[in-house]
Structures are given as C-alpha cells and as structure tokens.
Amino acid sequence: MVVEERIYTLHHGKVPEYLALYEQDGRDIQLRILGCNVGYYSVDIGPQNTVVHLWAYDSLAERERRRAALTQNPEWQAYILKIRPLILVQETRILRPAGFFADWVSTQLEQADVI
C-alpha cells in the first residue's frame, strides 16, 4: 500500500480559483479514475498559496495504471489546460505507511472498495 502526496504551490492568491475549478471540473473525473482520495487540503499555517492532496493505492503498479488512465482521459486533459496556468510548482512524493498504521489504512481502503 502506498500514498501519493501531491503538493501544488500556486501563484499568489490563486487558491480559491484553483479549488473552485477543481470542484467544478476536476474532482469527479479524478475520483472516478484514481479511486481513494485520502485528503484534499489548502495550507492555512505554513507555506501559503499551497494545495496538498493524498491518494491511496494498493501498489505502485496500481498507481501507475490509474494515473496513466487519468492522463489519457479527454475531460481531464481539458481540465488541465484550465488549471496549469495557476500552478507555479508541483511536488510529488510516494509515502509508505508505518507498520503499525498499515493495517488501519488497508481496512479503510477495503471499506472504500479500492483494493
């Protein structure tokens, strides 16, 4: 089980616009294709103009397959054209849960019908 953390640093003051576009045009597509969204956040204290989202996958292979499907989706491609100008920097990390936490996460994924 892995969690992908994506951190987007946006141009100054663009978080509300980014979140509105995501909710309107991107969210349903991404949930349908990627599956288990662990969280979607904007930063309140710390580096400003930042959005963080987390996605859980059974394996790196599953992540690769789902991300490839998302990239090929025409609706997603149209959405990306809208948000790309808002993004200054993108960071992506793959996280592995600590052993004592892995069982809980696996249970959550099973309940979400992801694995």
C-alpha positions in Angstrom: 0.0 0.0 0.0 1.3 3.4 -0.9 0.0 7.0 -0.6 0.9 9.6 -3.2 1.2 13.1 -1.8 0.9 16.0 -4.3 1.8 19.5 -3.3 0.9 22.4 -5.6 2.3 25.8 -5.0 0.0 28.2 -6.8 0.6 31.7 -8.0 -0.2 34.3 -5.3 -3.9 34.5 -4.4 -5.0 31.6 -6.8 -6.0 29.0 -4.2 -9.8 29.9 -4.3 -9.8 29.9 -8.1 -7.9 26.6 -8.2 -10.3 24.9 -5.7 -13.4 26.2 -7.5 -12.1 24.8 -10.8 -11.2 21.5 -9.2 -14.6 21.1 -7.6 -16.5 22.1 -10.7 -14.4 20.3 -13.4 -11.7 18.0 -12.0 -12.9 16.3 -8.8 -15.5 13.8 -10.3 -13.1 12.7 -13.0 -10.2 12.2 -10.6 -12.3 10.3 -8.1 -13.8 8.1 -10.8 -10.4 7.1 -12.2 -7.9 7.4 -9.2 -10.2 6.0 -6.5 -9.3 6.6 -2.9 -8.7 10.2 -2.1 -7.3 10.3 1.4 -7.5 14.1 1.7 -7.5 17.4 -0.1 -6.3 20.5 1.7 -5.2 24.1 1.4 -2.5 25.3 3.7 -3.6 27.7 6.5 -0.4 28.0 8.5 2.9 27.5 6.8 3.8 28.0 3.1 1.0 30.0 1.6 -0.7 29.5 -1.8 -0.4 25.7 -1.4 -2.7 22.9 -2.0 -2.0 19.3 -0.8 -3.8 16.1 -1.8 -3.3 12.5 -0.9 -4.2 9.4 -2.9 -4.0 5.8 -1.6 -3.2 2.8 -3.9 -2.7 -0.8 -3.3 0.7 -0.7 -5.1 2.9 1.4 -7.3 1.7 -0.6 -10.2 -1.9 0.3 -9.5 -0.9 4.0 -9.1 0.9 3.9 -12.5 -2.1 2.2 -14.2 -4.7 4.7 -12.7 -2.5 7.8 -13.4 -2.0 6.6 -17.0 -5.8 6.3 -17.4 -6.3 9.7 -16.0 -3.7 11.3 -18.3 -5.5 9.8 -21.3 -8.9 11.0 -20.3 -10.1 13.8 -22.7 -12.1 15.5 -19.9 -9.1 15.5 -17.7 -6.9 16.9 -20.5 -9.4 19.8 -20.9 -9.4 20.4 -17.2 -5.6 20.5 -17.0 -5.5 23.3 -19.6 -7.6 25.4 -17.2 -5.5 24.9 -14.1 -2.0 24.7 -15.4 -1.6 28.5 -15.6 -2.4 28.7 -11.8 0.3 26.2 -10.8 3.8 27.5 -10.0 5.5 24.3 -8.7 4.3 20.7 -8.3 5.9 18.2 -5.9 5.0 14.6 -5.7 6.1 12.1 -3.1 5.3 8.4 -2.5 4.6 7.6 1.2 4.6 4.1 2.7 2.6 3.7 6.0 4.5 2.7 9.1 3.8 -1.0 10.0 1.6 -0.2 12.9 -0.6 2.1 10.7 -0.7 -0.1 7.6 -3.5 -2.4 8.8 -5.7 0.5 9.6 -5.1 2.0 6.2 -5.8 -1.3 4.4 -9.1 -1.6 6.3 -10.1 1.9 5.2 -9.2 1.1 1.5 -11.2 -2.1 1.7 -14.2 -0.2 3.0 -13.8 2.3 0.2 -13.8 -0.7 -2.2 -10.4 0.4 -3.6 -8.4 -2.9 -3.1 
